[in-house]
Amino acid sequence: MSRVYNFSAGPAVLPEEVLKEVADEMMDYNGTGMSVMEMSHRSAAFQEIIDTAEKDLRELMNIPDNYKVLFLQGGASQQFAMIPMNLMKNKVADYIVTGQWAKKAYQEAQKYGKANKIASSEDKTFSYIPDCSDLPISPDADYVYICENNTIYGTKFKELPNTKGKTLVADVSSCFLSEPVDVSKYGIIYGGVQKNIGPAGMVIVIIREDLITEDVLPGTPTMLTYKTHADAGSLYNTPNAYCIYVCGKVFKWLKKMGGLEEMKRRNEEKAKILYDFLDSSKLFHGTVVPKDRSLMNVPFVTGDKEMDAKFVAEAAKAGLVNLKGHRTVGGMRASIYNAMPKEGVEALVAFMKKFEEENA
């Protein structure tokens, strides 16, 4: 079986180079005579793995010294509760709802205080990013929350909202490490790693130190307190050791490729190939307002459910897999993360052209 082009939204494609390296080290990591899967998280060998991973991530993102990097379990969804539990001092937070995951975070926050929906694009099936230049920010809001890239709907904040001095919290799960970012603009920037960085099972939280306190909501579990993990260097309990190891390999790969500036260039180039075709096609069309299009997730439709299903089935036979769109949008979605080679996008467009000719 040769490798397919995997357009899955997550768990998603990983760099082949990394997969091969991981396979080579499966039985014996670095002369230890064991796999990282079998290794104690308290060992010197693992300590070096986690320290190097953090160091490389800090270099890639240029993370300021007053931010902690936490490798946590529970995925991005656990952060929907962890954030209000730790940050809602005034029991008020403002949410900008631009997709399914922001909506879920907003709903979860309502359990812990007053969550205000200050902007939304739900009126047009989340197909655009609302104007966030002058929002009704609550004077006593503890933070303003966004999901920066919407995996399902294929939209991306090109400019961060004007939070009027309030702490910005952002879920960047599906655009993590896809382009340079100014970490100092956020109080918390976090993401599940299974889309653009590593295997499923972990979230990376980059949090400004002044937000890590013992002053959390009453009843907050020990495991859901940022201070617990920050004080223990992400080793309070057994972490997802193997995932940290693979993510560390991906950080090294990204550095080798030329860092986040180079990834942005490549991602723009790949996305342009697909969007240019969608804009010229008579059969397929994109679902997102062009100025808000994501570089990572590209939803598109034919307008005919049966034709969409036929396309997905025939594409899979041609080695272009996981193109079925999310059930809330229908149609198709191509996730073209960092590890998706340009050749994969070119192969998809060539197949779409052929399909259009045969089904015009």
N, C-alpha and C positions, 0 to 999 in steps of 0.2 A: 504494500500500500504506500503510494507516494503521499507526501503531505499536501493537504488541501489549503486553499486560501480561506481562512476562518474569519468571517465578518461579525462574529458574536459580540454582543454588547458587554459581556462579562459573566463568568470567567472568560477571558479573551486571549488572543494571540500573544505569545511571548517570543522574544528574539531567539532564533534557532541556535545562535552561538551560545547563548546562556543555557538552553536546554541540553546541548551537547556537553557543556562543561559540567553541569549538574549530573548528567548521566555518567560521565567519567569518574566523578567523585562519589558516586552512590555507595560503593562498598568501602571506600577508604578516603576520608577527607584529610588531605594535607598530612599524610603519614601517621594519623591517629589510629589507623587500623579499624575504624568504624565509620558509619554513615552519620551525617549531621542529624538524621532522624533518631539516632540511638544515643545521642550525646547529652550529657547532663547540661542543663542551662546554667549550672553553677561552675562549670569547668572553665579553665583558662582559655581553651580553644574556642568555646562559644563566646566568652567575653570579648575575645578579639573580633569575632564575627559581628557582634552587635555594635561594638565601638567603631569598627571600620565602616559599617553600613551607615551609622549616624554621621560620621565624619564626611563621607562621600555625599550624603544627602545635603548636609549643611553647605558643602562647597558648590554643589549643583544649583541650589536655590539661593545661595548667598544669604543664609538664615542668620539674622543678627544674634549676638551673644545673649540678649535678654529674652530669648525664646527657648523653650524646651521642646525636644522631639520625643514623642511617646509612641511606642509600638504596642498597640492595644488590640484586644479581641472584641468580638461582638459586632464587627462590621460598622459601616456608616450608620446603620439604623439604630444601633445602641446609643450613638451620639445624640440622636433626637431627644433622648431623655437626659443623658449625661450633661449636655450643655445647659438646659434650664436648671437642673439640680445644683450645678456649680456656680452659675452666673446670675441667676435671678434673685438678686439682693432686694430689689424693689418690687419683685413679683410682676414685672412688666417687660415684655419684649415685642419688638416689631418684626414682622415676617413679610418678605416679598415672595409671593407664590407664583412661580413660573413653570411649574411642572409637578408631576406625581410625587417626587421625593421631597420637594419643598413643602408640598401640601401635607405630606405625612409628618414632617418635622413640626409644622405649624399645629397640626391636630394633637400631636404628642405634648407639645409645650403647654397646651391648654389645661393639662392635668396639674401643672405646677404653678400657674399664675395666670395673668392676663396676657394672652397672645393676641396682638393686633395685626390683622392683615392690611398692610398699608398700600400694597399694590399687587395686582394680579393680571395674568394674561389668559385666565381660564375662559374668558368670553369668546376667544377665538381658538379654542383647543390648544392653548399654550404655544401658538405658532409664532410668537414674537416676544421680545423683551420690552416691558413697559418703560416709559420715560421715568428715570429715577433721579433726575437732577434737582427736583424740589418736592420731596415727599413730606407727608404729614407725620414727621418723626415725633414720637411721644416724648414729652419733656423728661419723664422719669424712666424712659426705657433703659434696661440694663444692657441691651445689645440690639443690633439689627442683623437679621439672618437672610442669607441668600444661598441658593444652589447655583453655582456659577456656570456650569455646563449641564444642560438637561439631556440626559442620555436618551430618554424615550422620544422627546420631541425635537431634538436636534437644534436647540438654541443655545446661545452663549452670550454672557454679559461681555461686551467689548469695552465698556467703561464701568467701573465700580460705582455703586450708588452713592449719592451724597448723604452720608449718615449724620451730618451736622454735629460732628464731634463724638457721636456714640460709637461704641466698639462694634466693629464689623466681624461677623462670624460667617465663614463660607465653607460649604461642602463642595470640594473640587474633585470628587471621586473620578469623574470621567474625563477630566482635562489635566489631571495631576502630571506634572513634569512634561507637558506638551509644548510649553513655551516659557520664557522667563517671567518671573512674577516678583513684585515688590512685597515681600512678607511683612514689612513694617506697616503696611496699610491695613493689616488684619489683626484682630485680637486672637482669633483662632482660625486656622486654615487646616482643613482635615479632609481625608478621603479614604474610602475603601480601596485596597490595592489591586483588586482582581480585574480591573478594567485596563489600566495602563501601566502597571508596575510589576505585579507578581501573581502568585496563585491565590485563590480565595482563602479567607479566614482571618484577615487582619485589617485594621484601620491605622493610618498614621495621623497623629494629631500634633500639629505645631502650634504651641500655645504661648502667649506672652506671660512672662513670670508673674506679673502683678495680678493675673487672673487665677493663679493657683493659690488658693487659701483654704484654711480650715472652716471658713465661714460659708458653709453650704446649707442647702435646705434641710430641715430636721428630717431624720429618717433616711438620708442618702446612704446607700450601702457603701461600705469600705471600698469595695471593688469599683464603684462608680464615682469615686472622688479622685480628681486629677492629682491632688497632692500625694495620694497613696503611690501612684505610679511614677510621678516625677521624683519623689524622694528615693525610690528604689531603682531608678534607672531602667524602668520598664521590666524589672525582674522581681516584682513583689510576689508574683506566683509564676508558675511555669508559663512562659509566653509561647506564641506560635513560632517556635525556634526555626523550623524548617522554612517557613514563609519569610522570616527575617533574613535568613541565609540567601534565599533566591532573590529577594528584593535587593539585597546587597550586591548580588551579581549584576542585576539590571542597572543599578546605579553606576557600577564600573563600566558597563557597556555604554551607557549614556555619555559618560565622560570621554570614553574612547571615540565615540561618534562625533564629539565636538561640543557637547553640552546643550543647554536648552535653546540657545540662539539657533544652533544648527537644526535642532528638532523642530523648532517653529518654522524654519525655512522649508524643511522637508514636508511638514504637515500641510503647509499652505500650498505647496506644489501638488501634493497628492489630492487634496480637497478640490483644487481648481480643475483638475482633470475630470473629476466626477461632476462637479457643479456645472462646468461649461457644457458637458454633454446633456445634463438634465435641462439646462436652459435652452438647448437647441432641439431637443427631442420632441417629436409629435406624440409619442406614446407615453413616455414617462414624464412626470414633473415632481419637483421638490415641494415640500409642504410648509417651508419656513420662509418668512420675510427675509429677502436676501441679506440685508445689513446685519441680521442677527444670527446668521448661520454658524453652526459649530464646525470646527475643523475635524472633530473626532467622530461625530455621529450624524449620519446623513439619511434622513427618512425620505422616501419617495413613493409615489403611487402611479397606477395607470388609470385609476378611476373606475375600474371594473374588478370586483373581488375575485371572480373566476380567473381573469387574466393574471391578477397578482399571484394567485395560488399556482397557476401554471408556470409562471416565471420562477417562483421560488423552487418548485420541484425540478424544473429543467436546469436551473443554475446549480443545484446541488449535485446533479448527475455530471455536470461539467467541472466539479471540484471547487465550486464557489458556495460555501456553506454558511448556514445561520443567517440568512438574509430576510427571514420573516420579520415583519414589523411587530412592535408591541401591540397587544390586543386593543389598547385604547386609541390607537392611531390607525391600525391596519396597514395594508400595503407592505412595503419593504423598508429595511433599515440596514445600511452598511456602516459598521463601526470600523474606522480606519485609524486605529491607535498607533502610537510610536512604532510598534514592532511589525505593523503591516507594511510590507515593502511596496514601493511604487509599482512594481510589476503586478502586484495583486490588484491594485486599483485599475491599472491598464487592462488586465485580463477581464475584470468585471465590466468595464466600459465596452470592450470589444464584444463581449457576450451580449450586452444590452443592445448594441447596434444590430447584431445578428438577429436577436429575438424580435426587435422592432421590424426589421425587414420581413421576417417570416410571418409576423402577426399584424401587419399594418392593415 
